Amino acid sequence: MSEAQSIHLSEDDGVRAVELARDSVEAFVRNGQREQPGSMRDAFYNRTGAFVRLESTRGRGRLRGCAGAHDSVRDLGNGSKQLGHAIVEAAINAASDSSCGSEVEPAELDTIRVSVCTVSNLILTDDPVADIELGTHGVIVDGDGQYGWMYPTVPVENDWSVFEYLDRTCRKAGLPNGAWEDDDVVVTLFEGQVFEETEPNGEIDVRSRL
């Protein structure tokens, strides 16, 4: 395995990360505007990746949008964006029609729960089955010009095995089950801090290095 430099946020930073993501979603959905991070906390100047997930709490609930602020694993590893700007970009992309097929509507905002995952470490692995710790590692699969990722909390929430986790990430990337075993497919794990609203516009639960 090889690892990237570790970046760690405080609880207060994590709370602000979720607030910034929600503000960005609401500004985009209500007014078509891009939220500006403004005067950022020191940690938000770090160059690292971020993912934002939007979940509907209506009925049985469903994923309403998810996005990362990068185009490739290389971008994520290079930390090409400051964290504050990465959160804004990921939040807007998650709320747009390019995420789950339809843009979040204003009437939905009070039923959407916002979650942010900031990338602490990147781990390039040649043995993902051995290296993945469910609930701690997100997965990125990159191969044949296709690219897909999964949030670190997803396999625990859905009671998936490591194999199902990897296969589903492959399918998200448009690759067949088992493609993660191919020599020309790169599997990267990421460790992240997850901060999420306990309910829409509610208190923020801090899950540091799950």
N, C-alpha and C positions, 0 to 999 in steps of 0.2 A: 504494500500500500504506500501511497505518497499523500501528504497532507498539505493543505494551504494554511496560511497564517490565521490564527484564531482571533475572532472579534467577539467581545462579550458586552451585552447591554445590561444596564441596571434595571430594576423594576420600574422606576420612574420613566426611563427611556422607553421601555416596552409599552407602558401606558400611552405615552405620547405617540409612539409608532402607530398604534391602533387608532388613536384620535385623528392623526394625520390621514390615515387610510380612509376613515369614514368621511372626513371633511372633503377629501378628494373625490370620493364616490358621489357625495351629495352635490358638490359644485358641478361635476360633469353631468349628472343625471338631470338636475334641475335647470341648469343654465348653459350647459355645453361648454363649460369653462375648465381650464386646467388650474387646479389649486397650486399655489406657490408655497413651498415649505416655510418661507419667512425666516425669522431668526431661529436657526436650528440649534438644538442641543449639540454639544461637542461631539458626541458619539455619532451623530448623523452626518458628519463630514467624512467618516470612514468610507472607503470605497469597497463595497461588498454587494452581494445580491440580496434580493428580497422577493418573497412571494406573498400574494394576497388572495384569500379565499372568502367568498361571499356565500352564505347559506341561508336559504329561506326557512322561516319557522312556521310557515303556513301548513296546515294539515299535517302530513307525515314528514314534511320537510324535504328539501332537496338541495343539491349543489346549484347555486344560481350563477356562479362565475368563479374562475380562478385564473391567475396569470402571474408570470414572473417578469421582472424588468431586465430582460436579456434576450438575445437571439440564439445563443449557443453556450455550451459549457465553457468555451474559451472566454466569452464575455463575462460569465459568472466568475470564473477563476481570476480574471484580470481585475475584477472590481472596477469596471469601466465607469460606473456612476457612483456619485455620493449616495449614501444610504437614504437620506431624506428625499432626494429626487427619484431614487429607485422605487421607494414606497408609493410615491405619487403616480409614477408611470404604471406600476403593477396594478394599483387600485383602479385607475381609469380603464386599463385593458380588461380587468376582470368584470367591470360594469358594462363594457361595450358588447356589441353583437358579435364580435370576433371570438368571444370566449365560449359561451354555451348556446350560441345560435340566436339569441335575442337580447337586446339592450335592456338593462334594468330600468323599470319605469318609476316615476316619482311616487306613485301610490304604494310601491313595494318597499320603500326605504325604511319604514317603521317596522317591517317584518324581516329585515335582513340582519343577520349576525356577521360581524366582520372579524376576520382573523388575519394576523400577519406572522410570517415566518422570516426571520432574518438569518442569513447564512453565517455560521460561525466557522466551520471547517469544510473543505472539500477533500474527498478521499478517492483517489483513483484506485480501483480494485480489479484484480484479475481472478478473484474468487469471491463473488458477491454472496454466495450462499453461506460461506464461513464468516464473512465480514459484517453482514447486515445484522444490526440489533434492532428488532422491531420496536417501533415507538421512538427510537432515537434517530434513525437514518432515513432521510428522504432519498429517492432513487432517481437518477437521470440516465436515460438510455439514448445513445447517439450512434446511428449507423445507417448506411445506405442513403445518406442525405435526409434521413428522418430523425426526429428529435422529440422526446417526451419526458415528462417528469411526474413524480407523485410526492405529495406532502407527507412529512414523516409521521403524522398522526393517523393517516388513512388506514394502514393495515390493522392497527389496533382497534380502531373504531368499527371495522368490518370483520374482525376476527379472521384475517387472511394469514396463510402460511407465507414463508419467505418465497416459495416457488410461485404462489399465486400473485404475490406482490410484484415480483419481477415480470411475470407473464402479462399482468394487467398494464404495467408500465410500458412494456413492448407494444401492446395493442394500442395504447394511447399514442404511441409514436408512429403508428401505422405499420408496425412490424409484426410478424407472426409470433405465436407462443414459442418460447424457447430460444428466440433470437439472441437473448442475452448471453447464450453459450457460444455464439459464433465468434471466431477470431477477429472479424472485422467490425464487430459491434463493441463500442466502448461503454462500460458501465461506471458511472461516477456516483458515489454516495455523498450526501451532504448532511452535516450536523447543523441543526439550527435551534434558535430560541423561538418558541411559539407563544404568541400573546393573542388572546381572543376575548371578545365580549361574551359574558355569561348569558346575556340576552340582548336583543337589539337595543342599542343606546344604553346598555347597562354597565355594570361593573366589569372590569377587565381582569381576567384570570391570567396569571403569569406562569408559564410553563417553561422554565429555563433548562435548556439542554435535556430534553425529554429522555 
